[in-house]
Amino acid sequence: MKTYEQGDAVRIEITVKQRSGRTFALFTPSGGCKITIYGPNKDTIIDAQSMTGEGTGLYFYNWQSTSTSDRGVYIVRILADNGSTQGTREERLFEIK
């Protein structure tokens, strides 16, 4: 788990792949990727915001914490949305000390 200080910029990245036979290839879902960030108290900080694509299957989101951001573990949920099919669902954690 990555650790940051209050006021740090937090960069969250995801690589989306689609299975094709026995291999996986980078894939750009038609609905892009959405990110939700929950604070240490389970409050929603960011709710289903679009992530920025930077090439096939590569997405990122930059969140700027503040000098008063709650200290503790944050939960990040990412959803790759391919229309009627909800693709990659990923959960990550980071901490602000």
ZIGIPE-V14848 format. One record per pair of residues at least 24 apart in sequence whose C-alpha atoms are under 6 Angstrom apart, sorted by the first residue. I is the first residue (numbers start at 0). J is the second residue. If there is no record, write none. Layout:
I_J ; I_J
This chain:
0_92 ; 0_93 ; 1_93 ; 2_93 ; 2_94 ; 2_95 ; 3_95 ; 4_95 ; 4_96 ; 5_65 ; 5_66 ; 5_68 ; 6_64 ; 6_65 ; 6_66 ; 7_64 ; 8_62 ; 8_63 ; 8_64 ; 9_61 ; 9_62 ; 10_60 ; 10_61 ; 11_59 ; 11_60 ; 12_58 ; 12_59 ; 13_58 ; 14_56 ; 14_57 ; 15_56 ; 25_55 ; 25_56 ; 26_55 ; 26_56 ; 27_55 ; 27_56 ; 28_80 ; 28_81 ; 29_81 ; 30_80 ; 30_81 ; 30_82 ; 31_79 ; 31_80 ; 32_78 ; 32_79 ; 33_77 ; 33_78 ; 34_76 ; 34_77 ; 35_75 ; 35_76 ; 36_74 ; 36_75 ; 37_73 ; 37_74 ; 38_73 ; 39_71 ; 39_72 ; 39_73 ; 70_95 ; 70_96 ; 71_95
